[in-house]
Amino acid sequence: MTADAVMILVYGMVLNRETLAASFDESPAWSAFALEDTHLVPTGEGSAAPVHRATATRDGEDEPFAALMLSHHTLVDGRPAPTLYQQTTVMH
């Protein structure tokens, strides 16, 4: 992630690099996930935004998590680095 990148989650959380790293210890791992309807939106030279629908499950949870996701990446030292990520919940 770039130094000023943020993640905006469906539950109303906005995470920066530090808060995202800390959240990994508090969140159970996904037991399965699938990405569908993926497409890439060019956003300028050296940047793009992949968009997809994700469905994921965690052991012990009855309902899967489903969301539309957009992440923006820009090249930093020749490698893609996330600059922005946002989830939009998919209603069942």
One Martini backbone bead per residue (centre of mass of N, CA, C, O) as a GRO file, in nm:
protein
   92
    1MET     BB    1   0.099   0.034   0.017
    2THR     BB    2   0.055   0.337   0.037
    3ALA     BB    3   0.096   0.575   0.277
    4ASP     BB    4  -0.215   0.709   0.195
    5ALA     BB    5  -0.386   0.472   0.211
    6VAL     BB    6  -0.727   0.334   0.186
    7MET     BB    7  -0.998   0.160   0.356
    8ILE     BB    8  -1.344   0.090   0.271
    9LEU     BB    9  -1.592  -0.045   0.462
   10VAL     BB   10  -1.916  -0.164   0.508
   11TYR     BB   11  -1.897  -0.106   0.839
   12GLY     BB   12  -1.752   0.200   0.847
   13MET     BB   13  -1.455   0.162   0.789
   14VAL     BB   14  -1.131   0.334   0.810
   15LEU     BB   15  -0.819   0.233   0.672
   16ASN     BB   16  -0.494   0.225   0.726
   17ARG     BB   17  -0.201   0.079   0.743
   18GLU     BB   18  -0.203   0.043   1.054
   19THR     BB   19  -0.502  -0.052   1.099
   20LEU     BB   20  -0.487  -0.291   0.910
   21ALA     BB   21  -0.262  -0.455   1.043
   22ALA     BB   22  -0.411  -0.478   1.321
   23SER     BB   23  -0.675  -0.631   1.208
   24PHE     BB   24  -0.555  -0.915   1.142
   25ASP     BB   25  -0.556  -1.016   1.449
   26GLU     BB   26  -0.895  -0.978   1.475
   27SER     BB   27  -0.945  -1.153   1.214
   28PRO     BB   28  -1.078  -1.398   1.062
   29ALA     BB   29  -1.041  -1.618   0.832
   30TRP     BB   30  -1.100  -1.716   0.528
   31SER     BB   31  -1.229  -2.021   0.387
   32ALA     BB   32  -1.374  -1.870   0.135
   33PHE     BB   33  -1.349  -1.753  -0.216
   34ALA     BB   34  -1.493  -1.529  -0.476
   35LEU     BB   35  -1.447  -1.402  -0.809
   36GLU     BB   36  -1.646  -1.175  -1.008
   37ASP     BB   37  -1.679  -0.967  -1.265
   38THR     BB   38  -1.402  -0.887  -1.376
   39HIS     BB   39  -1.254  -0.556  -1.416
   40LEU     BB   40  -1.062  -0.303  -1.589
   41VAL     BB   41  -0.985   0.038  -1.501
   42PRO     BB   42  -0.852   0.287  -1.646
   43THR     BB   43  -0.673   0.592  -1.482
   44GLY     BB   44  -0.386   0.596  -1.614
   45GLU     BB   45  -0.066   0.626  -1.600
   46GLY     BB   46   0.007   0.357  -1.396
   47SER     BB   47  -0.317   0.299  -1.364
   48ALA     BB   48  -0.582   0.111  -1.182
   49ALA     BB   49  -0.925  -0.051  -1.153
   50PRO     BB   50  -1.039  -0.309  -0.997
   51VAL     BB   51  -1.349  -0.492  -1.051
   52HIS     BB   52  -1.570  -0.678  -0.819
   53ARG     BB   53  -1.717  -0.973  -0.709
   54ALA     BB   54  -1.762  -1.094  -0.372
   55THR     BB   55  -1.735  -1.415  -0.204
   56ALA     BB   56  -1.747  -1.505   0.151
   57THR     BB   57  -1.623  -1.729   0.411
   58ARG     BB   58  -1.671  -1.839   0.749
   59ASP     BB   59  -1.630  -2.020   0.997
   60GLY     BB   60  -1.953  -2.030   1.161
   61GLU     BB   61  -2.105  -1.887   0.930
   62ASP     BB   62  -2.406  -1.863   0.762
   63GLU     BB   63  -2.335  -1.609   0.596
   64PRO     BB   64  -2.221  -1.464   0.335
   65PHE     BB   65  -2.000  -1.246   0.193
   66ALA     BB   66  -2.113  -0.961  -0.009
   67ALA     BB   67  -1.934  -0.769  -0.268
   68LEU     BB   68  -1.834  -0.478  -0.402
   69MET     BB   69  -1.510  -0.407  -0.560
   70LEU     BB   70  -1.258  -0.146  -0.527
   71SER     BB   71  -0.931  -0.091  -0.667
   72HIS     BB   72  -0.647   0.116  -0.648
   73HIS     BB   73  -0.359   0.140  -0.868
   74THR     BB   74  -0.006   0.210  -0.857
   75LEU     BB   75   0.304   0.270  -0.965
   76VAL     BB   76   0.586   0.147  -0.764
   77ASP     BB   77   0.872   0.062  -0.870
   78GLY     BB   78   0.700  -0.127  -1.091
   79ARG     BB   79   0.466  -0.171  -0.874
   80PRO     BB   80   0.170  -0.244  -0.753
   81ALA     BB   81  -0.021  -0.005  -0.550
   82PRO     BB   82  -0.233   0.061  -0.316
   83THR     BB   83  -0.467   0.353  -0.264
   84LEU     BB   84  -0.768   0.220  -0.296
   85TYR     BB   85  -1.053   0.083  -0.105
   86GLN     BB   86  -1.390  -0.053  -0.180
   87GLN     BB   87  -1.703  -0.139  -0.030
   88THR     BB   88  -2.017  -0.291  -0.147
   89THR     BB   89  -2.292  -0.412  -0.059
   90VAL     BB   90  -2.482  -0.712  -0.103
   91MET     BB   91  -2.794  -0.786  -0.126
   92HIS     BB   92  -3.010  -1.072  -0.053
   0.00000   0.00000   0.00000
